[in-house]
Amino acid sequence: MKIKHLTLLAAMACGFPAMAQKGKPLFPDEPGMVSYTFRASLAKDVAATLDTIKALKVTDMEFSSLFGKTAADIRKALDERGMKCSSFGVQYDDALNKTQEVGNNAKALGASYVRVAWVPHKGPFTLEMAQKTVADFNKIGKQLKDEFGLTFCYHNHGYEFEKHGEGTLMDYIIQNTDPKYVSFELDMLWTFFPGQDPAALIAKYPGRFKLMHMKDLKKGVVGNLSGGTPVENDVALGTGQIDIPAVLKAARKAGVKHYYIEDESPSYAKQVPQSIAYLKSLKY
C-alpha cells in the first residue's frame, strides 16, 4: 500500500502539461472518486486506501461496494479524514428488492444519492426491457425519496442506446421516468462508446443528470452497443477520444452536482494523478 501511495504522489508531482488556453478554470472544484477505481486496494485496507485518495486532495467519494465493512465503519473512516460519501452504488436487484436496506446504508454513509449502473439483461436491450426498467426505477426512486430523502440515479452503460423511434431507448428511459424520483449519472465513456455525444445528451435533458463519471477511451478503439470493453481501454483524461472540455461545459450548464473520476484500468495509479492534473489545466 505504501509503495502504491508513493507511486501516486510521484506521478502527481510529474503533473500534466498545462493546456494553452487562458482564462478562468473550467473545472474549479476538486474531483470526486469512484471507489471502483481503487477496488483492489480498498478490498485489502480501506483506511490506508482512503489515506492515498486523500493525499490526492480528493475528498468526495462514490462507494460502489462496502468492501466487507458496515456502512457505519466506512462513514467513521471518512469522517476521520474529513472526507464524504455523496453517492452509494448498488446492484439493480438490491435497489428493487432490498430498498429499505439500501436506503439505510446510504443514510449511514452520509450519501444523498443511490445509483444503479447496470440493468441485468441478455442479448440486445429491448423496448420491453426498457419498459420494465422505467417501472422499476419509478418504484425504487419514489420509495428512496419518500422514506429516506434520497435521490435515485441511473448510470448509463452503453447498451441503452439501441435505436427507438426518433431516438434511443436511453431517451425512452429518461422521458418516461418521473423527474421527481429518478435522475441520472452520465458516464462519459459509456455514452461515447456506443456512438453518442455526451455533451449533447446532457444538454438535451437539463436538470436530469445529477452525477457524472469522468473517464476517457483509448484512441483507436471502436465502440459498440455491448456495454463492455477491456479495462485497459480506460486512459487518463485528455489522452483519449472524448472531448472532455465540451462535456464539462455542458454539465456545468445543465446542473450536474458531483463529478467522479473512474479509471478501471490496471494503470490507475499512474493515470489518476494525470487526470487530476489535466482537469486543473483546463481553462475557459
C-alpha positions in Angstrom: 0.0 0.0 0.0 2.8 2.4 0.9 4.5 1.7 -2.4 1.4 2.5 -4.4 0.8 5.6 -2.3 4.3 6.8 -3.2 3.8 5.9 -6.9 0.7 8.1 -6.9 2.4 11.0 -5.3 5.4 10.8 -7.6 3.1 10.7 -10.6 1.2 13.7 -9.2 4.5 15.6 -8.9 5.2 15.0 -12.6 2.0 16.8 -13.4 0.3 17.1 -16.8 1.4 19.7 -19.4 -0.7 22.8 -19.0 -3.1 23.5 -21.8 -2.6 26.6 -24.0 -5.9 28.2 -23.1 -6.0 31.2 -20.9 -8.9 32.3 -18.7 -11.0 31.0 -15.8 -10.6 27.4 -14.7 -13.1 25.2 -16.5 -13.1 22.7 -13.6 -12.5 24.8 -10.4 -13.6 22.1 -7.9 -11.7 19.1 -6.7 -12.9 16.0 -8.5 -14.6 13.1 -6.6 -13.6 9.5 -6.9 -15.5 6.3 -7.6 -14.4 3.6 -5.2 -14.3 1.1 -8.1 -11.1 2.8 -9.3 -9.3 1.7 -6.1 -11.3 -1.5 -5.7 -8.3 -3.9 -5.3 -6.7 -1.8 -2.5 -9.9 -1.0 -0.8 -10.7 -4.7 -0.6 -7.4 -5.1 1.4 -7.3 -2.0 3.5 -10.0 0.7 3.5 -8.2 3.1 5.8 -4.9 3.1 4.0 -6.6 3.5 0.6 -8.6 6.4 1.8 -5.3 8.0 3.0 -3.9 7.5 -0.5 -7.0 9.1 -2.1 -7.0 12.0 0.4 -3.3 12.7 -0.4 -4.6 13.4 -4.0 -6.8 16.1 -2.4 -9.9 14.1 -3.3 -12.5 14.1 -0.5 -15.8 13.3 -2.3 -16.4 9.6 -2.8 -18.9 7.4 -4.6 -18.8 4.0 -3.0 -19.9 1.1 -5.2 -19.3 -1.5 -2.5 -18.9 -1.7 1.3 -15.8 -3.9 0.9 -16.8 -6.2 3.7 -17.3 -3.4 6.1 -20.5 -1.9 7.5 -21.7 1.4 6.2 -21.1 2.9 9.7 -17.4 1.7 9.6 -16.8 3.4 6.3 -18.6 6.6 7.4 -16.3 6.6 10.5 -13.2 6.2 8.4 -14.4 9.0 6.0 -15.2 11.4 8.9 -11.8 10.8 10.5 -10.2 12.1 7.3 -12.6 15.0 6.5 -14.0 13.0 3.5 -17.6 12.2 2.5 -19.6 9.7 0.5 -22.1 11.6 -1.6 -23.3 8.7 -3.7 -23.8 4.9 -3.0 -23.8 2.5 -5.9 -25.8 -0.7 -5.6 -27.0 -3.6 -7.8 -30.3 -3.4 -9.6 -31.8 -6.3 -7.7 -30.8 -4.9 -4.3 -32.2 -1.5 -5.2 -35.5 -3.1 -6.2 -35.8 -5.9 -3.6 -33.8 -4.6 -0.7 -34.7 -0.9 -1.0 -35.0 -0.4 2.8 -31.6 -1.9 3.5 -30.1 0.1 0.6 -31.7 3.3 2.0 -30.4 2.7 5.5 -26.9 2.0 4.2 -26.9 5.1 2.1 -28.0 7.3 5.0 -25.4 5.7 7.3 -22.7 6.6 4.7 -24.0 10.1 4.6 -24.9 9.8 0.9 -27.5 11.9 -0.9 -27.7 9.7 -4.0 -28.3 6.0 -4.6 -27.0 4.8 -8.0 -27.6 1.7 -10.2 -25.2 1.2 -13.1 -26.4 -2.0 -14.8 -29.8 -3.4 -15.8 -29.5 -7.2 -15.9 -30.3 -8.4 -19.4 -29.2 -10.9 -22.1 -28.7 -10.0 -25.7 -29.6 -6.6 -27.1 -31.5 -4.2 -24.9 -35.1 -4.1 -26.0 -38.2 -1.9 -25.6 -39.8 -4.4 -23.2 -36.7 -4.3 -21.1 -36.7 -0.5 -21.1 -40.4 -0.5 -20.1 -39.7 -2.8 -17.1 -36.7 -0.6 -16.2 -38.9 2.5 -16.2 -41.5 0.9 -13.9 -38.8 -0.4 -11.5 -36.9 2.9 -11.4 -40.0 4.9 -10.7 -40.9 2.5 -7.8 -37.3 2.5 -6.4 -37.0 6.2 -6.7 -40.3 7.0 -5.0 -39.5 4.8 -2.0 -36.0 6.2 -1.6 -37.3 9.8 -1.8 -40.3 9.3 0.4 -38.8 7.2 3.1 -35.1 8.4 3.1 -35.0 11.7 1.2 -32.5 10.2 -1.2 -32.2 10.8 -5.0 -32.1 7.7 -7.2 -29.8 7.8 -10.2 -29.3 5.5 -13.1 -25.8 5.4 -14.7 -25.9 4.6 -18.4 -23.7 1.8 -19.6 -23.9 1.9 -23.4 -26.4 -0.9 -24.3 -29.4 1.5 -23.7 -28.6 3.4 -26.9 -30.4 0.9 -29.2 -32.5 2.9 -31.7 -36.1 3.6 -30.8 -38.4 5.8 -32.7 -36.7 9.1 -33.4 -34.1 8.5 -30.7 -32.9 5.7 -28.5 -34.0 3.5 -25.6 -32.0 5.8 -23.3 -34.2 8.6 -24.5 -37.2 6.4 -23.7 -36.0 5.8 -20.1 -35.3 9.4 -19.4 -38.6 10.6 -20.9 -40.7 8.0 -19.1 -39.2 8.1 -15.6 -40.6 10.6 -13.1 -38.2 13.5 -12.7 -39.3 13.8 -9.1 -38.0 10.3 -8.3 -35.4 9.4 -11.0 -32.3 11.2 -12.0 -29.2 10.1 -13.9 -25.5 9.7 -13.7 -23.8 10.3 -17.1 -20.7 8.1 -17.8 -18.7 9.9 -20.4 -17.1 6.7 -21.8 -20.3 4.7 -21.8 -22.1 7.5 -23.8 -19.3 8.0 -26.3 -18.6 4.2 -26.8 -22.0 3.4 -28.4 -21.6 6.4 -30.7 -23.4 9.1 -28.8 -22.3 12.7 -27.9 -22.1 13.1 -24.1 -22.3 16.9 -24.2 -25.4 16.8 -26.5 -27.2 14.2 -24.3 -26.7 16.4 -21.2 -27.9 19.5 -23.0 -30.9 17.6 -24.3 -32.1 16.9 -20.7 -31.1 19.8 -18.4 -31.6 19.0 -14.8 -31.9 15.2 -15.2 -28.2 14.4 -14.8 -27.1 15.0 -11.3 -23.8 12.9 -11.3 -21.0 12.2 -13.7 -18.3 9.6 -14.2 -15.3 11.2 -15.9 -13.3 8.7 -17.9 -11.7 8.6 -21.3 -11.5 6.0 -24.1 -8.2 4.9 -25.6 -7.6 6.3 -29.1 -8.3 3.9 -31.9 -10.8 1.8 -30.0 -14.1 1.4 -31.9 -17.2 1.2 -29.8 -20.5 -0.8 -30.0 -23.7 -1.4 -28.0 -22.4 -4.2 -25.9 -21.8 -2.2 -22.7 -18.3 -3.7 -22.3 -14.7 -3.1 -23.3 -11.4 -4.2 -21.9 -10.4 -2.2 -18.8 -7.1 -1.4 -20.5 -9.1 0.9 -22.8 -9.7 3.4 -19.9 -7.0 6.1 -20.2 -6.1 9.3 -18.4 -8.5 12.1 -19.1 -7.4 14.2 -22.0 -5.4 11.4 -23.7 -8.2 9.6 -25.3 -11.0 10.2 -27.8 -13.6 12.2 -25.8 -13.9 16.0 -25.9 -13.7 16.4 -22.2 -14.0 20.2 -22.1 -17.2 20.1 -24.2 -18.8 17.6 -21.8 -17.8 19.6 -18.7 -19.2 22.8 -20.2 -22.5 21.1 -20.9 -22.5 19.5 -17.5 -22.0 22.9 -15.7 -24.8 24.5 -17.7 -27.2 21.5 -17.1 -26.7 21.4 -13.3 -24.5 18.3 -12.7 -23.7 18.2 -8.9 -20.9 15.7 -8.5 -18.0 14.8 -10.8 -16.2 11.5 -10.1 -13.1 10.1 -11.7 -13.5 6.5 -12.6 -10.5 4.6 -14.0 -11.0 0.9 -14.3 -7.5 0.2 -15.8 -4.6 -1.5 -14.1 -2.7 1.7 -14.7 -4.9 3.8 -12.4 -2.0 4.6 -10.0 -0.3 6.4 -12.8 -3.3 7.7 -14.7 -5.4 9.2 -11.8 -2.9 11.9 -11.0 -2.6 12.6 -14.7 -6.4 13.0 -14.9 -6.5 15.3 -11.9 -3.7 17.5 -13.3 -5.4 17.6 -16.7 -8.7 18.8 -15.1 -6.8 21.6 -13.3 -5.2 22.7 -16.6 -8.5 23.3 -18.4 -9.5 26.9 -18.9 -12.4 28.7 -20.5 
